[in-house]
Amino acid sequence: MKAEDEEQYQEFVRSRWQRLLRTAYLLTGDRHLAEDLTQTALAKAYRLWHRVRRSDNPDAYVRRILVSCDKDRFRKRRVPEHLTDTPPDVATAEDDMARVDQRALLAAALARLPRRQRAVVVLRYWEDLSEAEVAETLGCSTGTVKSQAAKALSKLRAVLRPVPAAAPS
C-alpha cells in the first residue's frame, strides 16, 4: 500500500474506531468479541482499502464488512448464550449507576434477539441509518428491514416493559 493510502487508512481507523466498536458490541453483546470483530472487519477493510476509499460511502462499506464478519462468526461456531427468566435488578435512583444498569439491561435484551433482528435494531436505531441503508448493509429488502424492526421492537418492549408495582395490602 502506498504511504498516502496507508495514512488515509490510519486516519479512517482513528476516527471510526469507537463507533465501529460500539456497533460491534451491540451486535455481539460481548466487549471482547466486539473488539475481535472490529479488528477483523478493519483488517478486511485494509486489504480492500483501494475499493473502500473509492466507494461513495466508506463508512457504509466498512459497516457492511462488520456485519458480514458477525454473520461469519455464527457460521463458524455457535456461541452459547445463557438466558435467564428474570432481568437483573434495576436501581431506583436516577444516578450514574442506574444508567449503567439500564444500558446493561438493554444490551441483555438486544442479546436475546435473533441475530438479524439485532442487526436491524442496531443499524436502524443506534447507528441512525435509514431503512434503505440498513437494507443495503444487510443485503435484504426494505420490507424485510421494516418487518424485522417491528418484530424486534415488539420483543424489546415486552422484555423492557416496567413491571407494575404490587398494590399495597
N, C-alpha and C positions, 0 to 999 in steps of 0.2 A: 504494500500500500504506500502511496506517495505521502510525503511528510504533511502536505496540506490536507489530504484526506484524513490522515491519522489525527491531525489537530481538530478537524471538524467532528470526527467521531468522538474524541475525548470530550469535547465541549458538549456534544449531544448527551453523552452519558452523565456528565456532571450536572447538567441542567434537568435531566429527566429521571435520574435515579430514584429519588424519593417517591415521585408519583407512580413510577412503574412498580416499585416495591410495595406501595400501599395497594395497588391494584392486584398484585400477585398475592398479597396477604389475604385480601378479601376473596380471592379465588380459591386459595388453599386452606385458609383458616389456621395456618401454622407459620410462625415467623421464620423458622429455619428453612422450611420448604419454599417459602416466598423468596428468600434470599437466593436459594439454589435456582428457582425458576427464573428469577430476574437475571441472574448471571448467565444461565443457559440461553435465554432469549437474546441478551446483549451479545453473547458470543456468536450466535447465528447472525445477528444484525451486522456484526463486524465482518463476517465472511461475505455478506451480501451488501456491504456498505455502498458500493457503486450503484446498486439498484435503489437502496433506501434513500440516499441523498438526492437522487433524481426523481423520486416519486413526488406526486402532488402533495402528499401529506405524510412525512416521515414518521410522525407520532402514531398515526393510524397503522402504518406498515409495521412498526415495532410492536404495537399493541396486538396486532393480529398474530405476530410471531409468538408473543407471550401467551395468548390464548391457545394457540396450536401446541406449544410446549406443555401447557397444562393438560390438554387432551392426551398428548403422548404419554404423560406421566401415568394417567389412568389406564392406558392401553398396556403399558409395560408391566405394571404391578398394581394390585389393589392395595390401597392404604386402609387399614382397619379404622373404622370410626366407632367411637364409644358414645352412644346416645343415652341420655337419662330421661326419666319421666318428668322430673321437675327441674326448672331452671334454677340457677344459683340465686341465693338471696340477694336482693337489691337494697342498697342503702336508702333510707328515707330522707336524709338531709341532702339538699342540693349543694354539694361541695365537690371538690375535685374527685374524690373517691367515688361519689355517686355517678359522676360522668364516666369514669373509668369502668365502673360496673355496668353501666348502660351500654357502653361500647362493647364490652366483653359479651354481654347478653345478645346484642345484635350480631356480633361475629359468630357466636354459637348458633344463633338462629339461621344465619346465612350458611353455615357449615352443614346444616340439616337439609338444605335444599338440594335437589338433584343438580349435577354439575352444570347442565345447560341453563337451567333457571338461575342458578347462582351467577353465571357469567352474564346473563342478560341484565340482572339487577345491578351488578357491579358496574357494568359498562354504561347502562342507561341512566342510573340514578346517582351513582358515586362519581363516575367519570363525566357525567352530564352530556353523553353523546346522544344524538338524535336516533330515532328508530332506524332510519336508513343507514346511519354509520354503524350502529350495532349489528344490523343485518349483514352489512359488508364485512365487518370484522369477523363475525361468526360463520360467514358463508351460508346464510339462510335467507328466507324471505322476510319482508317487513311484517307480514301477517304472523309468522312464527314468533318473531320478537314480541309482538303485541300479545299473543296468546300465552307465551311463556312468562311474560312480565305479569300478566293478570293472575295466572296460577301462582306464581311466586309471591306476589304481594298478598294474595289471599292466605297463603300458608304463613307468611310472616306476621300478618295481622292476628291470626289465630294463636300463634306462639307468643307474640309480644303483647297481646291484649292484657291490660292490667286485671288482676283477679279482684272481683268486688269484695270489699271488706264484709265480714260476717256481721249480722245485726246483733247489737248488744242484747244479752238476755237478762 
